């Protein structure tokens, strides 16, 4: 993906939303690389809007999988794979609750949020819980990747 061309053509905010939507739908990890790159090029004053847009785009993408797995969206998805079944079992037996698993998946990336989004839909986790835990986890995760380069820039200067 040519981030520079997208950035030049669409601006920082629209590009961040586009990249996060694509990364939210495709099981590839480009968001963190993109966010560090953008943070290095932008002033700290743009950090919060960038993190919010990245989080919004990711959650829209992940919500599509959640809704499809829950049977709410009528799109074809394969039968649950072993990875999805493993995450589904982890959610079902969690003594701390699905919210903590969703949050840790969204924040830490383990288990991968891609699989957790699908498993949450299969398990019929409430959509407010999915959206809240996922949004907070992704917002904090992306905040680390955006604010860390700004911290390094401040130390260097």
C-alpha positions in Angstrom: 0.0 0.0 0.0 1.5 3.4 -1.0 0.8 5.5 2.0 2.5 8.6 0.6 0.4 8.6 -2.5 -2.8 8.2 -0.4 -1.7 10.9 2.0 -0.9 13.4 -0.8 -4.2 12.6 -2.6 -6.6 12.4 0.4 -5.0 14.2 3.4 -4.0 12.8 6.7 -7.4 12.2 8.2 -9.1 10.6 5.2 -6.0 8.4 4.6 -6.0 7.3 8.2 -9.7 6.3 7.9 -9.1 4.5 4.6 -6.0 2.6 5.8 -7.8 1.6 9.1 -10.9 0.3 7.3 -8.7 -1.8 5.0 -6.7 -3.1 7.9 -9.9 -3.8 9.8 -11.2 -6.0 7.1 -8.0 -7.7 6.0 -6.1 -9.9 8.5 -2.8 -8.0 8.0 -1.0 -5.9 10.5 -0.3 -2.6 8.7 -1.9 -0.2 11.2 0.9 0.0 13.6 3.5 0.7 10.9 1.2 3.3 9.4 0.6 5.0 12.7 4.3 5.2 13.6 5.0 6.6 10.1 2.2 9.2 10.3 3.2 10.2 13.9 6.7 10.9 12.7 5.4 13.2 10.0 2.7 15.1 11.9 2.6 17.5 14.9 1.5 16.1 18.2 -1.6 18.3 18.0 -3.0 15.9 15.3 -2.4 12.8 17.4 -5.9 12.4 19.0 -7.8 12.8 15.8 -5.5 10.3 14.1 -6.0 7.8 16.9 -9.8 8.3 16.9 -10.1 7.9 13.1 -7.8 4.8 13.2 -9.9 3.3 15.9 -13.2 4.1 14.2 -12.0 2.6 10.9 -10.8 -0.6 12.6 -14.0 -1.0 14.6 -16.1 -0.6 11.5 -14.1 -3.3 9.8 -14.2 -5.7 12.8 -17.9 -5.1 13.4 -18.6 -6.4 9.9 -17.0 -9.7 10.9 -18.8 -9.7 14.3 -22.2 -9.1 12.6 -21.6 -11.7 9.9 -20.6 -14.3 12.5 -23.6 -13.4 14.6 -25.8 -14.0 11.6 -27.1 -10.4 11.5 -25.3 -9.6 8.2 -26.1 -12.0 5.5 -22.7 -12.5 3.9 -21.0 -15.8 3.4 -18.3 -16.8 5.8 -16.7 -20.1 6.1 -17.5 -22.5 8.9 -15.6 -21.5 12.1 -11.9 -22.5 11.8 -9.9 -24.1 14.6 -8.6 -20.6 15.5 -12.1 -19.2 15.9 -13.2 -22.2 17.9 -10.2 -21.9 20.2 -11.0 -18.2 20.9 -14.7 -19.0 21.2 -13.8 -21.6 23.9 -11.6 -19.1 25.7 -14.4 -16.6 25.8 -16.9 -19.2 27.1 -14.6 -20.4 29.9 -13.2 -17.0 31.0 -13.8 -16.3 34.6 -13.1 -12.6 34.0 -15.7 -12.3 31.3 -15.8 -11.7 27.6 -15.2 -8.0 28.0 -11.7 -8.5 29.4 -10.9 -11.0 26.6 -12.2 -8.5 24.0 -10.3 -5.6 25.5 -7.0 -7.5 25.8 -7.4 -8.8 22.3 -8.0 -5.3 21.0 -5.2 -3.8 23.0 -2.5 -6.5 23.1 -3.4 -8.3 19.8 -3.5 -11.6 21.6 -5.6 -13.5 20.7 -5.7 -11.7 17.4 -8.6 -9.2 17.3 -9.5 -10.5 13.9 -10.4 -13.9 15.3 -11.8 -12.5 18.5 -14.3 -10.3 16.5 -15.6 -13.4 14.7 -15.7 -15.5 17.9 -17.6 -12.7 19.7 -20.2 -12.8 17.0 -20.5 -16.6 17.0 -20.8 -16.4 20.9 -23.5 -13.7 20.5 -21.6 -11.4 22.8 -23.7 -8.2 23.2 -22.8 -5.6 20.5 -22.4 -2.8 23.1 -19.9 -4.9 25.0 -18.0 -5.8 21.8 -18.0 -2.2 20.6 -17.0 -0.7 23.9 -14.2 -3.2 24.8 -12.9 -3.2 21.2 -13.0 0.6 20.8 -11.2 1.3 24.1 -8.6 -1.4 23.5 -7.9 -0.3 20.0 -7.8 3.4 21.0 -5.2 2.7 23.7 -3.2 0.4 21.4 -3.1 2.9 18.6 -2.4 5.7 21.1 0.8 4.0 22.1 1.9 3.8 18.5 1.1 7.4 17.8 2.4 9.0 21.0 5.6 7.0 21.3 7.2 8.6 18.2 6.2 12.0 19.5 7.8 11.2 22.8 11.0 10.2 21.0 10.9 13.4 19.0 10.5 15.5 22.2 13.5 13.7 23.8 15.7 14.2 20.7 14.9 17.9 20.4 
